[in-house]
Amino acid sequence: MELGTFGAVMGFASQLVAQLLEFCETADSLAADGELKAALRSLSEEVAKEGAAMEQARRENVTEMILEPIAGLSREQYQVTLTELTAGADADILEMALRLLERDQRFFQESASKLPLPEVARTLRKVVQRRERSLLGLRALAGRGKTDIT
């Protein structure tokens, strides 16, 4: 389904944020490694703040964007199927977290380039920057070998 309006893009962005937040909370309760748990908690706090910032940007700019068409974005491009996580499956948790962050980074980058309002695009670019930092941190955890992710 095409995300052809400002409202559709921002609504889908909210869904992605909610999915990542729910994943982080569930994964934190199942992870065994303390560093992974800390990274998931930190990511969860960051994502909650981003969700609030995006909602504020949506509310403040909805009247200006209501009729502005947006092309080239569809939900299907950003679908990630979540696998069931099990307690102590840190490698699976880490792999899924990386997939979700990479998906979010791609969506928010592409959305920022298509939305004509600079304030909203700036908010989305900030999300992209934070996702990059989170990806670097999780990739460092994956690279340390304790979770058997390559």
Secondary structure by P-SEA (a helix, b strand, c coil): cccccaaaaaaaaaaaaaaaaaaaaaaaaccccaaaaaaaaaaaaaaaaaaaaaaaaaaacccccccccccccccccbbbbbccccccaaaaaaaaaaaaaaaaaaaaaaaaaccccaaaaaaaaaaaaaaaaaaaaaaaaaaccccccc
